[in-house]
Amino acid sequence: MSTPLLVDVDTGIDDSLALLYLLASPEAEVRGIVATAGNVPVAQVATNTLAWLDLCGADDVEVALGAATPLTIPLRTTEDTHGPYGVGHAVLPPPRRTTSPQSGAQLWIDVARAHPGEVTGLVTGPLTTLALAVRAEPELPKLLQRIVVMGGAFGHPGNTTPTAEWNISVDPEAAAEVFAAFSGLPAGRRPVICGLDVTETIEMRPEHLRLLAVRSGSAPPELLSPDDPPTVRSRASNPIVRHLSDAIRFYMDFHRTHDQGYLAHMHDPFAAAFALGRVPVTMRPATVDVELAGSLTRGMTVADWVGHWGREPNADIVTATDPVAFFEDLVERVGNLARTRGSAAIVAG
């Protein structure tokens, strides 16, 4: 069965792999993509997104510009994590088209109205554009089938502050508005939150990329090593593998310099896999809110698991998964995409 999707990204490195995974998945019916400022400024998010779509032959997917700044605070970006342009060391071909004339918030509304009760919203960046869409169309939570959010941390250290995860911390007010707006939905329609508790178990290592390249038919072998000098770049014959490898190399180096090992946490591809029902998970319902006033805890996602607040659950939080199964699926699918689309790109070029 197909899964209609509206995807809201702030295309950095893990968003890039999430996009490739969705494009590689036959059941993913991407009805549109919203580019929201986060990892990099909004124009660069859109450029990265369009470039990946072009490279993969998906130039029919509408991409709309979302919010350029958070609701009430200045934008912070994270080029130290994702590189100066958001895609690590990759130098993607310039996109052959531009963004849609309509706004990202309007795309959320139009897609949901056109297919009421069918579309899953997948958000792998800040929730700013979705919050703006809900302000313009308060019925949006009921028009969507559900939303899947990569964000937050529950009983787990933050990756931006001691208590806050990046996507939520960029725009805590937007996250609080979204979680409030999506309250009152029944089980099966509540937002699903994929927080750091689970996504930091999704550790991509050099062997995963090597296997992906093998499946694509790329040569020479794609071998990343922490001993490589910073000037090393992929020589892969397959352009998708080459650009993906150069992006991920930067991400692995970032994690290594922050004492996490030579690996890359693939937060956003996991959320994409969940949205398609491709990965086994354990979930728990909770009432989720966002701390907005704490001098030490601003941006923290707080989950009431047992009803202290006297409010019904407004989210289902993913608490466990199977990283091995996830990577087996991702390597197969993205490797197949690279084999077919990458070869076509070589011929076209």
Salt bridges, closest charged atoms under 4 A:
GLU27 OE2 - ARG278 NE 4.00
GLU27 OE1 - ARG333 NH1 3.03
GLU29 OE2 - ARG31 NH2 2.32
ASP54 OD1 - ARG97 NE 3.79
GLU118 OE1 - HIS115 ND1 3.92
GLU137 OE2 - ARG113 NH2 2.79
GLU173 OE2 - ARG298 NH1 2.94
GLU177 OE2 - ARG135 NH2 2.63
GLU200 OE1 - HIS156 NE2 3.00
GLU203 OE1 - ARG205 NH2 2.66
GLU207 OE2 - ARG210 NH2 2.73
ASP228 OD2 - ARG249 NH1 2.80
ASP253 OD1 - ARG256 NH2 3.34
ASP289 OD2 - ARG311 NH2 3.60
ASP316 OD2 - ARG146 NH2 3.59
ASP316 OD1 - ARG190 NH2 3.06
ASP329 OD1 - ARG278 NH2 2.66
ASP329 OD1 - ARG333 NE 3.34
GLU332 OE2 - ARG215 NH2 3.83
